[in-house]
Amino acid sequence: MHKKVRAMGIAGLLLLMASCSPEAASQDKNATSREFPRPDRMVSQAGDTEFSTEAARDEAGEAEFVMDWAGVQPGTTVADIGAGEGYYTIRLAERVGRKGRVLAQDINRGALDRLGERVTREQLDNVAIKEGAVDDPRLPENSFDRIFMVHMYHEIEEPYAFLWRMRPALAKGGQVIVVDRDRATDRHGIPPKLLFCEFDAVGYRLTGFTEQLKLGGYIARFEVNGERPAPKDIKTCASRYPQTP
């Protein structure tokens, strides 16, 4: 969730280009991700944990529209991946009510600490907080009706490992909701066809899609499809779907 894009230096770009080779991949991949293919695309650098001001997003009706479109109701269990400062976490907690649950997850410990203070201050008893990893959301299995990934998917360094490990967390009939922008992946977005392909490669199917200009992007919905593939059988997608400028 970011309002500023940090420029990548030449040295960083060269390093990223070099990492596409098998030799580099074996050296700089996370030890827990080496069995998964490296994404054949750039990854946005993590920046600010706030995508925009809460007032501006509420004025645009963002959260209400996305929650309605995703079918979030009282009693729904939701994981908010990349929760950041908690814009969606707070609003999801209000929507799902006392019988629902929201798990706010992020890899930014500082952001989670600040969110924890807010959750305590606002006495949100239906919210839990969990720190994740760059290649694993660390979610409990068979637990969530919805998993939200809002303006953060393009920052995941190991998307195939991440999606593969996230899949068991969905309850029966569960859905993944992705909000993002149609931009190159190093510009804090991801082209929709590339997003669809990466999810498909790990055993999800697209069940809904809409572009909303007032949100500055699009929303996609995925569900589990068939058996989860073995990591060695996952095929990368970027070469088939070149990125938009």
N, C-alpha and C positions, 0 to 999 in steps of 0.2 A: 504494500500500500504506500505509494510514494508520489509526491508532487514534484520532485526534482529528479532529473536524470544525471547521473555522474558520468562524465566522459571517461572512456577507457584509454589509458596511455598506450603509446606505440609498443613499449616493452610488454605490457600486458596482452596486447593484441597478438603479438608474435608468439608469446607463450601459449595463448589459447589456440592459435593456428597449429602450433607444433603438437599440442595435446591430442590432435585428431589422429596421430599416428599410433599404431599398436604399441610401439616401444614406449612412447610418452604415457599412454594410457595406463600401462602396467606400473609405471613409476609414481604417477601423481594421483591416481584414483584412491578413494577411501578404501581401506582394507576391507570394509564390510560391503563394498559395492563392486568388487572386481569380477564377480561372476556375471554381472549385468553389463549390457552394452553401454558405451558412452553416447550421449545424445550428439547427433551430427549437426549441431547448431550452437550458436553462442547463448550465453546465459546472462541475464541482467544482474548487475551488481546490486547487492542489498544497500538500501539507503535509509531514508526516513521511514519510520514505522507508521506515519500518518499519511494516508493517500490524499486527503483534502480536509477542510474544516468540517466538523460535524454539522454545524449550522447550514453550510452550503449543501451538504449531502441530504440533509433532512428537507431543505427547501425544494430540492429536486425530487423528493419522494423516493430516493434510492432504496433504502432498506425495506420500506413497506412494499414497493413494487417487487423486489427480489424475493422477499419472504412469501408474498402472495403467489408469485409465479412458481416458487418451489414447493408450495403446498404445506408450509410450516403452520402447524395448528397447536392449540393447547395439548400438552402431553407428548409432543414430538421430542425425540432425543437428537441433538445436533452437535457435531464437532465443528468448531470454527478454526480451520487451519490457517496459520499465519495471522493470528488474531490481532497482533500489534497492540495499539492503544485501546482496542476493545469496542470499536464503533459497532460492529455487528454483534459481538458478544452481549453487550448491554441490551440491545433491541431484541435479540433472539430470546434472551432470558425473560423479558417482559411478554413476548409473544407465546412462548411455550408454557408459561405459568408454573404453578407449584408442582404439577404432575409431570412436567417435562424436565429435561436436563440439557445443559450446555457445557461442553468441554472446550475451553479456550486453549489452543496450542500454538506455540511459536518456538523458534530457536534463539530468539533474542531474550536473554535472561532479564535485562533491564526493563524491557517493555512488559514482560510478564509480571515483574515486581510492581510496576506502576499500575498495571491492570488489577493485580491482586489488592492493592490499596483501594482502588475504586470499587471493586466488588464488595470489599468489607465496608466501605463508607456507605454504599447504597444498599447494604444488607441483602445481597442477592444470594439466597441460600441454595438456589438451583444451578449455580455455576461452580465448576471445578477448573483448575489451571494445571497444565502439564507442559513441560519442556520437551520438545522433539529433537530430532537429529536431521542433518541435511539429506540423508537418504532413507529416513524411517520416521513416520509420524508418531510411532509408538502408541498406537491406539489399541484399546482392548477389543478383542474379537467379538463379532456378532452383537454390536452395541448401539449402532446409530442408524436412525431413519434417514438422516441427511448429513452429508459432509460438505461444508462450505469451503471454497477456495477462492477468495475474493482478491483480485489484483495482486496475486502472489505466485501463481503457477510458474511464470516466466523466470522466477528467481531460484527455482529448485535445481540444484546442481546435478542431481542424479534422478531425473524424472522416472525412468523405468524402474529403478529399485524402489523409489518412493511410492509410485502407484501400485506396484506389485505387493508391497508390504501393507499398503492401506486397504486393499481390497477385502481382506477378511473382517475388517472392522464394521462393514455394512451389515445391518440386520436384513432379514428376508424382505425383499422389495425395496431396500434402501437405495438412495440416489446420491450422486455426487453433483454438486452445483458449482460451476466455474463461472466467475465474472472476470472478464479481461478485455483487452483492446486489440484491434487488428493492426499490430505493429510488428516490426522485427523483434526477435527475442532479446536483443541487446538494448532495446529501447523501451523496455517495460511494457511488453505486450507479446502476443503470439498470434500468428495468422490462424483463423478458425480451422482450416483444413489440416494444418500441422497438429493442432490440438486434438482434433478428432483421430488422426492417425496414431498419435502417441498413446491415447487411451485405448484404442482398438488393439494396439500391439500387445497390451498387457491384459486383455480380456474384458474390456468394457464395450458397451454399445451406446451410441448417441440416441437419446429418446426425446430430445427437445432442444430448440435453438431459437433465439430471437435477438435482433439488434435493436438497441434502444439508444437513440442519440442523446437523450437527456441524461443517460448514465455515462455517456462518453465511451461506450463499448458494446459488448454483447454478453449474453448469458447462454450457457450450454448445460444440458442435463445428461448424465450418464448413469447406466445401470450395469450390473455384472452380466457378462455374456459368456456362457460356456465355462470350460475348465480354465483355471489359471495356468498360463504356459510356463514351462521351465525357463529359468533365466537365460540359458544358452540358446533358446529358440526365439527369443525376442528380436525383432528386426527394427532397426532405426528407420526414421521417416523423412528427415529433412531433405534428402536428395530427391525425393519424389514431389515434395511441396516446397519449392523455393520461397524464401521469405520476401515479404513486401518491403519496399524501401521505407 
